[in-house]
């Protein structure tokens, strides 16, 4: 089974964790700089996504979409 919804963080929880505004969290998630899951207008951050965001904030990982990974996934779908 999948993880429970309790382990997913909301945008408000991310604002408190990183001490930034809610608009900034939404902008980073909407632009793809931070990975997230969208449910309608709501943003949710899985534990794996939260770990990735922590690495982005710490500067150990580059944010945004990995274009090579996306291209490889699209090629795999076509084959």
mmCIF file of the N, C-alpha and C atoms, coordinates in Angstrom:
data_MODEL
# 
_entry.id   MODEL 
# 
loop_
_atom_site.group_PDB 
_atom_site.id 
_atom_site.type_symbol 
_atom_site.label_atom_id 
_atom_site.label_alt_id 
_atom_site.label_comp_id 
_atom_site.label_asym_id 
_atom_site.label_entity_id 
_atom_site.label_seq_id 
_atom_site.pdbx_PDB_ins_code 
_atom_site.Cartn_x 
_atom_site.Cartn_y 
_atom_site.Cartn_z 
_atom_site.occupancy 
_atom_site.B_iso_or_equiv 
_atom_site.pdbx_formal_charge 
_atom_site.auth_seq_id 
_atom_site.auth_comp_id 
_atom_site.auth_asym_id 
_atom_site.auth_atom_id 
_atom_site.pdbx_PDB_model_num 
ATOM 1   N N  . UNK A 1 1  ? 0.834  -1.189 0.000   1.00 0.00 ? 1  UNK A N  1 
ATOM 2   C CA . UNK A 1 1  ? 0.000  0.000  0.000   1.00 0.00 ? 1  UNK A CA 1 
ATOM 3   C C  . UNK A 1 1  ? 0.870  1.240  0.000   1.00 0.00 ? 1  UNK A C  1 
ATOM 4   N N  . UNK A 1 2  ? 0.263  2.393  -0.354  1.00 0.00 ? 2  UNK A N  1 
ATOM 5   C CA . UNK A 1 2  ? 0.993  3.653  -0.371  1.00 0.00 ? 2  UNK A CA 1 
ATOM 6   C C  . UNK A 1 2  ? 1.121  4.248  1.019   1.00 0.00 ? 2  UNK A C  1 
ATOM 7   N N  . UNK A 1 3  ? 1.815  5.316  1.077   1.00 0.00 ? 3  UNK A N  1 
ATOM 8   C CA . UNK A 1 3  ? 1.992  6.010  2.358   1.00 0.00 ? 3  UNK A CA 1 
ATOM 9   C C  . UNK A 1 3  ? 0.708  6.720  2.747   1.00 0.00 ? 3  UNK A C  1 
ATOM 10  N N  . UNK A 1 4  ? 0.515  6.919  4.016   1.00 0.00 ? 4  UNK A N  1 
ATOM 11  C CA . UNK A 1 4  ? -0.685 7.612  4.471   1.00 0.00 ? 4  UNK A CA 1 
ATOM 12  C C  . UNK A 1 4  ? -0.573 9.097  4.153   1.00 0.00 ? 4  UNK A C  1 
ATOM 13  N N  . UNK A 1 5  ? -1.716 9.752  4.056   1.00 0.00 ? 5  UNK A N  1 
ATOM 14  C CA . UNK A 1 5  ? -1.728 11.175 3.722   1.00 0.00 ? 5  UNK A CA 1 
ATOM 15  C C  . UNK A 1 5  ? -1.151 12.024 4.850   1.00 0.00 ? 5  UNK A C  1 
ATOM 16  N N  . UNK A 1 6  ? -0.991 11.439 6.043   1.00 0.00 ? 6  UNK A N  1 
ATOM 17  C CA . UNK A 1 6  ? -0.446 12.188 7.170   1.00 0.00 ? 6  UNK A CA 1 
ATOM 18  C C  . UNK A 1 6  ? 1.019  12.565 6.961   1.00 0.00 ? 6  UNK A C  1 
ATOM 19  N N  . UNK A 1 7  ? 1.732  11.817 6.117   1.00 0.00 ? 7  UNK A N  1 
ATOM 20  C CA . UNK A 1 7  ? 3.145  12.089 5.924   1.00 0.00 ? 7  UNK A CA 1 
ATOM 21  C C  . UNK A 1 7  ? 3.385  13.178 4.875   1.00 0.00 ? 7  UNK A C  1 
ATOM 22  N N  . UNK A 1 8  ? 2.346  13.596 4.187   1.00 0.00 ? 8  UNK A N  1 
ATOM 23  C CA . UNK A 1 8  ? 2.473  14.658 3.193   1.00 0.00 ? 8  UNK A CA 1 
ATOM 24  C C  . UNK A 1 8  ? 2.383  16.012 3.881   1.00 0.00 ? 8  UNK A C  1 
ATOM 25  N N  . UNK A 1 9  ? 3.257  16.927 3.493   1.00 0.00 ? 9  UNK A N  1 
ATOM 26  C CA . UNK A 1 9  ? 3.240  18.275 4.074   1.00 0.00 ? 9  UNK A CA 1 
ATOM 27  C C  . UNK A 1 9  ? 2.409  19.202 3.196   1.00 0.00 ? 9  UNK A C  1 
ATOM 28  N N  . UNK A 1 10 ? 1.759  20.148 3.824   1.00 0.00 ? 10 UNK A N  1 
ATOM 29  C CA . UNK A 1 10 ? 1.000  21.154 3.090   1.00 0.00 ? 10 UNK A CA 1 
ATOM 30  C C  . UNK A 1 10 ? 1.912  22.339 2.776   1.00 0.00 ? 10 UNK A C  1 
ATOM 31  N N  . UNK A 1 11 ? 1.424  23.238 1.953   1.00 0.00 ? 11 UNK A N  1 
ATOM 32  C CA . UNK A 1 11 ? 2.189  24.455 1.634   1.00 0.00 ? 11 UNK A CA 1 
ATOM 33  C C  . UNK A 1 11 ? 2.413  25.284 2.898   1.00 0.00 ? 11 UNK A C  1 
ATOM 34  N N  . UNK A 1 12 ? 1.427  25.316 3.785   1.00 0.00 ? 12 UNK A N  1 
ATOM 35  C CA . UNK A 1 12 ? 1.569  26.074 5.020   1.00 0.00 ? 12 UNK A CA 1 
ATOM 36  C C  . UNK A 1 12 ? 2.668  25.492 5.903   1.00 0.00 ? 12 UNK A C  1 
ATOM 37  N N  . UNK A 1 13 ? 2.762  24.172 5.953   1.00 0.00 ? 13 UNK A N  1 
ATOM 38  C CA . UNK A 1 13 ? 3.816  23.539 6.745   1.00 0.00 ? 13 UNK A CA 1 
ATOM 39  C C  . UNK A 1 13 ? 5.194  23.826 6.151   1.00 0.00 ? 13 UNK A C  1 
ATOM 40  N N  . UNK A 1 14 ? 5.264  23.890 4.823   1.00 0.00 ? 14 UNK A N  1 
ATOM 41  C CA . UNK A 1 14 ? 6.543  24.203 4.172   1.00 0.00 ? 14 UNK A CA 1 
ATOM 42  C C  . UNK A 1 14 ? 6.939  25.659 4.426   1.00 0.00 ? 14 UNK A C  1 
ATOM 43  N N  . UNK A 1 15 ? 5.962  26.561 4.496   1.00 0.00 ? 15 UNK A N  1 
ATOM 44  C CA . UNK A 1 15 ? 6.290  27.961 4.794   1.00 0.00 ? 15 UNK A CA 1 
ATOM 45  C C  . UNK A 1 15 ? 6.878  28.081 6.190   1.00 0.00 ? 15 UNK A C  1 
ATOM 46  N N  . UNK A 1 16 ? 6.305  27.343 7.135   1.00 0.00 ? 16 UNK A N  1 
ATOM 47  C CA . UNK A 1 16 ? 6.811  27.390 8.508   1.00 0.00 ? 16 UNK A CA 1 
ATOM 48  C C  . UNK A 1 16 ? 8.198  26.742 8.607   1.00 0.00 ? 16 UNK A C  1 
ATOM 49  N N  . UNK A 1 17 ? 8.390  25.654 7.891   1.00 0.00 ? 17 UNK A N  1 
ATOM 50  C CA . UNK A 1 17 ? 9.661  24.936 7.958   1.00 0.00 ? 17 UNK A CA 1 
ATOM 51  C C  . UNK A 1 17 ? 10.815 25.767 7.401   1.00 0.00 ? 17 UNK A C  1 
ATOM 52  N N  . UNK A 1 18 ? 10.581 26.462 6.283   1.00 0.00 ? 18 UNK A N  1 
ATOM 53  C CA . UNK A 1 18 ? 11.652 27.215 5.631   1.00 0.00 ? 18 UNK A CA 1 
ATOM 54  C C  . UNK A 1 18 ? 11.569 28.721 5.871   1.00 0.00 ? 18 UNK A C  1 
ATOM 55  N N  . UNK A 1 19 ? 10.589 29.136 6.665   1.00 0.00 ? 19 UNK A N  1 
ATOM 56  C CA . UNK A 1 19 ? 10.419 30.549 7.027   1.00 0.00 ? 19 UNK A CA 1 
ATOM 57  C C  . UNK A 1 19 ? 10.378 31.466 5.806   1.00 0.00 ? 19 UNK A C  1 
ATOM 58  N N  . UNK A 1 20 ? 9.525  31.074 4.869   1.00 0.00 ? 20 UNK A N  1 
ATOM 59  C CA . UNK A 1 20 ? 9.295  31.887 3.674   1.00 0.00 ? 20 UNK A CA 1 
ATOM 60  C C  . UNK A 1 20 ? 7.800  32.061 3.509   1.00 0.00 ? 20 UNK A C  1 
ATOM 61  N N  . UNK A 1 21 ? 7.405  32.960 2.658   1.00 0.00 ? 21 UNK A N  1 
ATOM 62  C CA . UNK A 1 21 ? 5.992  33.245 2.464   1.00 0.00 ? 21 UNK A CA 1 
ATOM 63  C C  . UNK A 1 21 ? 5.273  32.154 1.690   1.00 0.00 ? 21 UNK A C  1 
ATOM 64  N N  . UNK A 1 22 ? 3.974  32.086 1.887   1.00 0.00 ? 22 UNK A N  1 
ATOM 65  C CA . UNK A 1 22 ? 3.150  31.093 1.197   1.00 0.00 ? 22 UNK A CA 1 
ATOM 66  C C  . UNK A 1 22 ? 3.196  31.304 -0.316  1.00 0.00 ? 22 UNK A C  1 
ATOM 67  N N  . UNK A 1 23 ? 3.230  32.561 -0.744  1.00 0.00 ? 23 UNK A N  1 
ATOM 68  C CA . UNK A 1 23 ? 3.311  32.841 -2.179  1.00 0.00 ? 23 UNK A CA 1 
ATOM 69  C C  . UNK A 1 23 ? 4.604  32.301 -2.771  1.00 0.00 ? 23 UNK A C  1 
ATOM 70  N N  . UNK A 1 24 ? 5.688  32.378 -2.027  1.00 0.00 ? 24 UNK A N  1 
ATOM 71  C CA . UNK A 1 24 ? 6.976  31.864 -2.503  1.00 0.00 ? 24 UNK A CA 1 
ATOM 72  C C  . UNK A 1 24 ? 6.930  30.350 -2.658  1.00 0.00 ? 24 UNK A C  1 
ATOM 73  N N  . UNK A 1 25 ? 6.333  29.661 -1.695  1.00 0.00 ? 25 UNK A N  1 
ATOM 74  C CA . UNK A 1 25 ? 6.209  28.197 -1.776  1.00 0.00 ? 25 UNK A CA 1 
ATOM 75  C C  . UNK A 1 25 ? 5.381  27.833 -2.993  1.00 0.00 ? 25 UNK A C  1 
ATOM 76  N N  . UNK A 1 26 ? 4.247  28.489 -3.179  1.00 0.00 ? 26 UNK A N  1 
ATOM 77  C CA . UNK A 1 26 ? 3.397  28.195 -4.336  1.00 0.00 ? 26 UNK A CA 1 
ATOM 78  C C  . UNK A 1 26 ? 4.103  28.499 -5.644  1.00 0.00 ? 26 UNK A C  1 
ATOM 79  N N  . UNK A 1 27 ? 4.847  29.598 -5.693  1.00 0.00 ? 27 UNK A N  1 
ATOM 80  C CA . UNK A 1 27 ? 5.564  29.959 -6.921  1.00 0.00 ? 27 UNK A CA 1 
ATOM 81  C C  . UNK A 1 27 ? 6.634  28.925 -7.251  1.00 0.00 ? 27 UNK A C  1 
ATOM 82  N N  . UNK A 1 28 ? 7.401  28.497 -6.255  1.00 0.00 ? 28 UNK A N  1 
ATOM 83  C CA . UNK A 1 28 ? 8.448  27.497 -6.476  1.00 0.00 ? 28 UNK A CA 1 
ATOM 84  C C  . UNK A 1 28 ? 7.844  26.160 -6.909  1.00 0.00 ? 28 UNK A C  1 
ATOM 85  N N  . UNK A 1 29 ? 6.725  25.785 -6.314  1.00 0.00 ? 29 UNK A N  1 
ATOM 86  C CA . UNK A 1 29 ? 6.072  24.531 -6.680  1.00 0.00 ? 29 UNK A CA 1 
ATOM 87  C C  . UNK A 1 29 ? 5.448  24.627 -8.068  1.00 0.00 ? 29 UNK A C  1 
ATOM 88  N N  . UNK A 1 30 ? 4.814  25.743 -8.357  1.00 0.00 ? 30 UNK A N  1 
ATOM 89  C CA . UNK A 1 30 ? 4.144  25.919 -9.649  1.00 0.00 ? 30 UNK A CA 1 
ATOM 90  C C  . UNK A 1 30 ? 5.139  25.998 -10.797 1.00 0.00 ? 30 UNK A C  1 
ATOM 91  N N  . UNK A 1 31 ? 6.305  26.596 -10.555 1.00 0.00 ? 31 UNK A N  1 
ATOM 92  C CA . UNK A 1 31 ? 7.310  26.733 -11.608 1.00 0.00 ? 31 UNK A CA 1 
ATOM 93  C C  . UNK A 1 31 ? 8.091  25.449 -11.833 1.00 0.00 ? 31 UNK A C  1 
ATOM 94  N N  . UNK A 1 32 ? 7.991  24.502 -10.897 1.00 0.00 ? 32 UNK A N  1 
ATOM 95  C CA . UNK A 1 32 ? 8.731  23.262 -11.016 1.00 0.00 ? 32 UNK A CA 1 
ATOM 96  C C  . UNK A 1 32 ? 10.068 23.293 -10.309 1.00 0.00 ? 32 UNK A C  1 
ATOM 97  N N  . UNK A 1 33 ? 10.386 24.410 -9.672  1.00 0.00 ? 33 UNK A N  1 
ATOM 98  C CA . UNK A 1 33 ? 11.640 24.492 -8.931  1.00 0.00 ? 33 UNK A CA 1 
ATOM 99  C C  . UNK A 1 33 ? 11.629 23.531 -7.747  1.00 0.00 ? 33 UNK A C  1 
ATOM 100 N N  . UNK A 1 34 ? 10.483 23.369 -7.120  1.00 0.00 ? 34 UNK A N  1 
ATOM 101 C CA . UNK A 1 34 ? 10.309 22.410 -6.037  1.00 0.00 ? 34 UNK A CA 1 
ATOM 102 C C  . UNK A 1 34 ? 9.343  21.334 -6.505  1.00 0.00 ? 34 UNK A C  1 
ATOM 103 N N  . UNK A 1 35 ? 9.676  20.056 -6.295  1.00 0.00 ? 35 UNK A N  1 
ATOM 104 C CA . UNK A 1 35 ? 8.748  18.986 -6.671  1.00 0.00 ? 35 UNK A CA 1 
ATOM 105 C C  . UNK A 1 35 ? 7.545  18.980 -5.733  1.00 0.00 ? 35 UNK A C  1 
ATOM 106 N N  . UNK A 1 36 ? 6.384  18.690 -6.287  1.00 0.00 ? 36 UNK A N  1 
ATOM 107 C CA . UNK A 1 36 ? 5.177  18.626 -5.463  1.00 0.00 ? 36 UNK A CA 1 
ATOM 108 C C  . UNK A 1 36 ? 4.110  17.820 -6.185  1.00 0.00 ? 36 UNK A C  1 
ATOM 109 N N  . UNK A 1 37 ? 3.064  17.497 -5.475  1.00 0.00 ? 37 UNK A N  1 
ATOM 110 C CA . UNK A 1 37 ? 1.868  16.892 -6.041  1.00 0.00 ? 37 UNK A CA 1 
ATOM 111 C C  . UNK A 1 37 ? 0.760  17.926 -5.897  1.00 0.00 ? 37 UNK A C  1 
ATOM 112 N N  . UNK A 1 38 ? -0.023 18.092 -6.973  1.00 0.00 ? 38 UNK A N  1 
ATOM 113 C CA . UNK A 1 38 ? -1.124 19.038 -6.906  1.00 0.00 ? 38 UNK A CA 1 
ATOM 114 C C  . UNK A 1 38 ? -2.428 18.276 -6.860  1.00 0.00 ? 38 UNK A C  1 
ATOM 115 N N  . UNK A 1 39 ? -3.270 18.712 -5.973  1.00 0.00 ? 39 UNK A N  1 
ATOM 116 C CA . UNK A 1 39 ? -4.621 18.177 -5.867  1.00 0.00 ? 39 UNK A CA 1 
ATOM 117 C C  . UNK A 1 39 ? -5.544 19.371 -6.013  1.00 0.00 ? 39 UNK A C  1 
ATOM 118 N N  . UNK A 1 40 ? -6.049 19.565 -7.219  1.00 0.00 ? 40 UNK A N  1 
ATOM 119 C CA . UNK A 1 40 ? -6.821 20.772 -7.487  1.00 0.00 ? 40 UNK A CA 1 
ATOM 120 C C  . UNK A 1 40 ? -5.920 21.981 -7.338  1.00 0.00 ? 40 UNK A C  1 
ATOM 121 N N  . UNK A 1 41 ? -6.290 22.884 -6.445  1.00 0.00 ? 41 UNK A N  1 
ATOM 122 C CA . UNK A 1 41 ? -5.478 24.082 -6.201  1.00 0.00 ? 41 UNK A CA 1 
ATOM 123 C C  . UNK A 1 41 ? -4.500 23.907 -5.045  1.00 0.00 ? 41 UNK A C  1 
ATOM 124 N N  . UNK A 1 42 ? -4.515 22.738 -4.414  1.00 0.00 ? 42 UNK A N  1 
ATOM 125 C CA . UNK A 1 42 ? -3.679 22.501 -3.237  1.00 0.00 ? 42 UNK A CA 1 
ATOM 126 C C  . UNK A 1 42 ? -2.347 21.870 -3.627  1.00 0.00 ? 42 UNK A C  1 
ATOM 127 N N  . UNK A 1 43 ? -1.307 22.237 -2.923  1.00 0.00 ? 43 UNK A N  1 
ATOM 128 C CA . UNK A 1 43 ? 0.018  21.651 -3.109  1.00 0.00 ? 43 UNK A CA 1 
ATOM 129 C C  . UNK A 1 43 ? 0.305  20.736 -1.936  1.00 0.00 ? 43 UNK A C  1 
ATOM 130 N N  . UNK A 1 44 ? 0.826  19.535 -2.230  1.00 0.00 ? 44 UNK A N  1 
ATOM 131 C CA . UNK A 1 44 ? 1.222  18.589 -1.196  1.00 0.00 ? 44 UNK A CA 1 
ATOM 132 C C  . UNK A 1 44 ? 2.631  18.112 -1.510  1.00 0.00 ? 44 UNK A C  1 
ATOM 133 N N  . UNK A 1 45 ? 3.414  17.897 -0.464  1.00 0.00 ? 45 UNK A N  1 
ATOM 134 C CA . UNK A 1 45 ? 4.805  17.519 -0.600  1.00 0.00 ? 45 UNK A CA 1 
ATOM 135 C C  . UNK A 1 45 ? 5.028  16.180 0.106   1.00 0.00 ? 45 UNK A C  1 
ATOM 136 N N  . UNK A 1 46 ? 5.363  15.144 -0.661  1.00 0.00 ? 46 UNK A N  1 
ATOM 137 C CA . UNK A 1 46 ? 5.608  13.816 -0.089  1.00 0.00 ? 46 UNK A CA 1 
ATOM 138 C C  . UNK A 1 46 ? 6.918  13.834 0.686   1.00 0.00 ? 46 UNK A C  1 
ATOM 139 N N  . UNK A 1 47 ? 7.145  12.830 1.517   1.00 0.00 ? 47 UNK A N  1 
ATOM 140 C CA . UNK A 1 47 ? 8.419  12.776 2.253   1.00 0.00 ? 47 UNK A CA 1 
ATOM 141 C C  . UNK A 1 47 ? 9.629  12.785 1.311   1.00 0.00 ? 47 UNK A C  1 
ATOM 142 N N  . UNK A 1 48 ? 9.561  12.065 0.203   1.00 0.00 ? 48 UNK A N  1 
ATOM 143 C CA . UNK A 1 48 ? 10.676 12.061 -0.757  1.00 0.00 ? 48 UNK A CA 1 
ATOM 144 C C  . UNK A 1 48 ? 10.868 13.444 -1.366  1.00 0.00 ? 48 UNK A C  1 
ATOM 145 N N  . UNK A 1 49 ? 9.762  14.115 -1.670  1.00 0.00 ? 49 UNK A N  1 
ATOM 146 C CA . UNK A 1 49 ? 9.841  15.466 -2.220  1.00 0.00 ? 49 UNK A CA 1 
ATOM 147 C C  . UNK A 1 49 ? 10.383 16.439 -1.185  1.00 0.00 ? 49 UNK A C  1 
ATOM 148 N N  . UNK A 1 50 ? 10.011 16.253 0.071   1.00 0.00 ? 50 UNK A N  1 
ATOM 149 C CA . UNK A 1 50 ? 10.531 17.108 1.136   1.00 0.00 ? 50 UNK A CA 1 
ATOM 150 C C  . UNK A 1 50 ? 12.040 16.936 1.284   1.00 0.00 ? 50 UNK A C  1 
ATOM 151 N N  . UNK A 1 51 ? 12.521 15.693 1.152   1.00 0.00 ? 51 UNK A N  1 
ATOM 152 C CA . UNK A 1 51 ? 13.970 15.446 1.206   1.00 0.00 ? 51 UNK A CA 1 
ATOM 153 C C  . UNK A 1 51 ? 14.674 16.142 0.041   1.00 0.00 ? 51 UNK A C  1 
ATOM 154 N N  . UNK A 1 52 ? 14.067 16.055 -1.144  1.00 0.00 ? 52 UNK A N  1 
ATOM 155 C CA . UNK A 1 52 ? 14.652 16.691 -2.326  1.00 0.00 ? 52 UNK A CA 1 
ATOM 156 C C  . UNK A 1 52 ? 14.679 18.217 -2.165  1.00 0.00 ? 52 UNK A C  1 
ATOM 157 N N  . UNK A 1 53 ? 13.620 18.778 -1.613  1.00 0.00 ? 53 UNK A N  1 
ATOM 158 C CA . UNK A 1 53 ? 13.561 20.223 -1.385  1.00 0.00 ? 53 UNK A CA 1 
ATOM 159 C C  . UNK A 1 53 ? 14.623 20.639 -0.366  1.00 0.00 ? 53 UNK A C  1 
ATOM 160 N N  . UNK A 1 54 ? 14.808 19.831 0.668   1.00 0.00 ? 54 UNK A N  1 
ATOM 161 C CA . UNK A 1 54 ? 15.835 20.132 1.670   1.00 0.00 ? 54 UNK A CA 1 
ATOM 162 C C  . UNK A 1 54 ? 17.214 20.179 1.024   1.00 0.00 ? 54 UNK A C  1 
ATOM 163 N N  . UNK A 1 55 ? 17.473 19.279 0.078   1.00 0.00 ? 55 UNK A N  1 
ATOM 164 C CA . UNK A 1 55 ? 18.753 19.280 -0.637  1.00 0.00 ? 55 UNK A CA 1 
ATOM 165 C C  . UNK A 1 55 ? 18.877 20.504 -1.533  1.00 0.00 ? 55 UNK A C  1 
ATOM 166 N N  . UNK A 1 56 ? 17.779 20.900 -2.171  1.00 0.00 ? 56 UNK A N  1 
ATOM 167 C CA . UNK A 1 56 ? 17.789 22.092 -3.026  1.00 0.00 ? 56 UNK A CA 1 
ATOM 168 C C  . UNK A 1 56 ? 18.086 23.328 -2.179  1.00 0.00 ? 56 UNK A C  1 
ATOM 169 N N  . UNK A 1 57 ? 17.414 23.445 -1.036  1.00 0.00 ? 57 UNK A N  1 
ATOM 170 C CA . UNK A 1 57 ? 17.605 24.600 -0.153  1.00 0.00 ? 57 UNK A CA 1 
ATOM 171 C C  . UNK A 1 57 ? 19.034 24.624 0.396   1.00 0.00 ? 57 UNK A C  1 
ATOM 172 N N  . UNK A 1 58 ? 19.569 23.452 0.711   1.00 0.00 ? 58 UNK A N  1 
ATOM 173 C CA . UNK A 1 58 ? 20.926 23.371 1.250   1.00 0.00 ? 58 UNK A CA 1 
ATOM 174 C C  . UNK A 1 58 ? 21.983 23.617 0.169   1.00 0.00 ? 58 UNK A C  1 
ATOM 175 N N  . UNK A 1 59 ? 21.572 23.571 -1.088  1.00 0.00 ? 59 UNK A N  1 
ATOM 176 C CA . UNK A 1 59 ? 22.503 23.826 -2.176  1.00 0.00 ? 59 UNK A CA 1 
ATOM 177 C C  . UNK A 1 59 ? 23.247 22.601 -2.661  1.00 0.00 ? 59 UNK A C  1 
ATOM 178 N N  . UNK A 1 60 ? 22.853 21.415 -2.203  1.00 0.00 ? 60 UNK A N  1 
ATOM 179 C CA . UNK A 1 60 ? 23.535 20.202 -2.643  1.00 0.00 ? 60 UNK A CA 1 
ATOM 180 C C  . UNK A 1 60 ? 22.904 19.598 -3.888  1.00 0.00 ? 60 UNK A C  1 
ATOM 181 N N  . UNK A 1 61 ? 21.760 20.127 -4.287  1.00 0.00 ? 61 UNK A N  1 
ATOM 182 C CA . UNK A 1 61 ? 21.077 19.633 -5.481  1.00 0.00 ? 61 UNK A CA 1 
ATOM 183 C C  . UNK A 1 61 ? 20.473 20.807 -6.214  1.00 0.00 ? 61 UNK A C  1 
ATOM 184 N N  . UNK A 1 62 ? 20.458 20.721 -7.528  1.00 0.00 ? 62 UNK A N  1 
ATOM 185 C CA . UNK A 1 62 ? 19.877 21.777 -8.344  1.00 0.00 ? 62 UNK A CA 1 
ATOM 186 C C  . UNK A 1 62 ? 18.366 21.578 -8.428  1.00 0.00 ? 62 UNK A C  1 
ATOM 187 N N  . UNK A 1 63 ? 17.597 22.632 -8.296  1.00 0.00 ? 63 UNK A N  1 
ATOM 188 C CA . UNK A 1 63 ? 16.154 22.549 -8.383  1.00 0.00 ? 63 UNK A CA 1 
ATOM 189 C C  . UNK A 1 63 ? 15.689 22.530 -9.815  1.00 0.00 ? 63 UNK A C  1 
ATOM 190 N N  . UNK A 1 64 ? 14.435 22.286 -10.004 1.00 0.00 ? 64 UNK A N  1 
ATOM 191 C CA . UNK A 1 64 ? 13.842 22.319 -11.328 1.00 0.00 ? 64 UNK A CA 1 
ATOM 192 C C  . UNK A 1 64 ? 13.752 20.939 -11.948 1.00 0.00 ? 64 UNK A C  1 
ATOM 193 N N  . UNK A 1 65 ? 13.177 20.926 -13.127 1.00 0.00 ? 65 UNK A N  1 
ATOM 194 C CA . UNK A 1 65 ? 12.981 19.682 -13.841 1.00 0.00 ? 65 UNK A CA 1 
ATOM 195 C C  . UNK A 1 65 ? 14.288 19.204 -14.441 1.00 0.00 ? 65 UNK A C  1 
ATOM 196 N N  . UNK A 1 66 ? 14.496 17.915 -14.423 1.00 0.00 ? 66 UNK A N  1 
ATOM 197 C CA . UNK A 1 66 ? 15.642 17.303 -15.082 1.00 0.00 ? 66 UNK A CA 1 
ATOM 198 C C  . UNK A 1 66 ? 15.202 16.967 -16.499 1.00 0.00 ? 66 UNK A C  1 
ATOM 199 N N  . UNK A 1 67 ? 15.574 17.795 -17.452 1.00 0.00 ? 67 UNK A N  1 
ATOM 200 C CA . UNK A 1 67 ? 15.102 17.633 -18.829 1.00 0.00 ? 67 UNK A CA 1 
ATOM 201 C C  . UNK A 1 67 ? 15.542 16.307 -19.433 1.00 0.00 ? 67 UNK A C  1 
ATOM 202 N N  . UNK A 1 68 ? 16.745 15.839 -19.110 1.00 0.00 ? 68 UNK A N  1 
ATOM 203 C CA . UNK A 1 68 ? 17.207 14.565 -19.641 1.00 0.00 ? 68 UNK A CA 1 
ATOM 204 C C  . UNK A 1 68 ? 16.361 13.415 -19.116 1.00 0.00 ? 68 UNK A C  1 
ATOM 205 N N  . UNK A 1 69 ? 16.013 13.470 -17.829 1.00 0.00 ? 69 UNK A N  1 
ATOM 206 C CA . UNK A 1 69 ? 15.189 12.413 -17.252 1.00 0.00 ? 69 UNK A CA 1 
ATOM 207 C C  . UNK A 1 69 ? 13.795 12.409 -17.875 1.00 0.00 ? 69 UNK A C  1 
ATOM 208 N N  . UNK A 1 70 ? 13.254 13.591 -18.118 1.00 0.00 ? 70 UNK A N  1 
ATOM 209 C CA . UNK A 1 70 ? 11.930 13.690 -18.738 1.00 0.00 ? 70 UNK A CA 1 
ATOM 210 C C  . UNK A 1 70 ? 11.984 13.175 -20.168 1.00 0.00 ? 70 UNK A C  1 
ATOM 211 N N  . UNK A 1 71 ? 13.005 13.548 -20.920 1.00 0.00 ? 71 UNK A N  1 
ATOM 212 C CA . UNK A 1 71 ? 13.140 13.074 -22.297 1.00 0.00 ? 71 UNK A CA 1 
ATOM 213 C C  . UNK A 1 71 ? 13.285 11.558 -22.342 1.00 0.00 ? 71 UNK A C  1 
ATOM 214 N N  . UNK A 1 72 ? 14.054 10.998 -21.415 1.00 0.00 ? 72 UNK A N  1 
ATOM 215 C CA . UNK A 1 72 ? 14.218 9.538  -21.376 1.00 0.00 ? 72 UNK A CA 1 
ATOM 216 C C  . UNK A 1 72 ? 12.893 8.856  -21.060 1.00 0.00 ? 72 UNK A C  1 
ATOM 217 N N  . UNK A 1 73 ? 12.112 9.419  -20.153 1.00 0.00 ? 73 UNK A N  1 
ATOM 218 C CA . UNK A 1 73 ? 10.812 8.841  -19.815 1.00 0.00 ? 73 UNK A CA 1 
ATOM 219 C C  . UNK A 1 73 ? 9.866  8.908  -21.005 1.00 0.00 ? 73 UNK A C  1 
ATOM 220 N N  . UNK A 1 74 ? 9.887  10.010 -21.743 1.00 0.00 ? 74 UNK A N  1 
ATOM 221 C CA . UNK A 1 74 ? 9.041  10.123 -22.929 1.00 0.00 ? 74 UNK A CA 1 
ATOM 222 C C  . UNK A 1 74 ? 9.448  9.123  -24.001 1.00 0.00 ? 74 UNK A C  1 
ATOM 223 N N  . UNK A 1 75 ? 10.751 8.925  -24.203 1.00 0.00 ? 75 UNK A N  1 
ATOM 224 C CA . UNK A 1 75 ? 11.214 7.935  -25.179 1.00 0.00 ? 75 UNK A CA 1 
ATOM 225 C C  . UNK A 1 75 ? 10.759 6.543  -24.759 1.00 0.00 ? 75 UNK A C  1 
ATOM 226 N N  . UNK A 1 76 ? 10.824 6.254  -23.468 1.00 0.00 ? 76 UNK A N  1 
ATOM 227 C CA . UNK A 1 76 ? 10.411 4.951  -22.976 1.00 0.00 ? 76 UNK A CA 1 
ATOM 228 C C  . UNK A 1 76 ? 8.921  4.730  -23.218 1.00 0.00 ? 76 UNK A C  1 
ATOM 229 N N  . UNK A 1 77 ? 8.122  5.764  -23.067 1.00 0.00 ? 77 UNK A N  1 
ATOM 230 C CA . UNK A 1 77 ? 6.676  5.637  -23.304 1.00 0.00 ? 77 UNK A CA 1 
ATOM 231 C C  . UNK A 1 77 ? 6.371  5.383  -24.778 1.00 0.00 ? 77 UNK A C  1 
ATOM 232 N N  . UNK A 1 78 ? 7.164  5.991  -25.664 1.00 0.00 ? 78 UNK A N  1 
ATOM 233 C CA . UNK A 1 78 ? 6.924  5.813  -27.098 1.00 0.00 ? 78 UNK A CA 1 
ATOM 234 C C  . UNK A 1 78 ? 7.294  4.414  -27.551 1.00 0.00 ? 78 UNK A C  1 
ATOM 235 N N  . UNK A 1 79 ? 8.296  3.814  -26.921 1.00 0.00 ? 79 UNK A N  1 
ATOM 236 C CA . UNK A 1 79 ? 8.778  2.494  -27.355 1.00 0.00 ? 79 UNK A CA 1 
ATOM 237 C C  . UNK A 1 79 ? 7.870  1.376  -26.945 1.00 0.00 ? 79 UNK A C  1 
# 
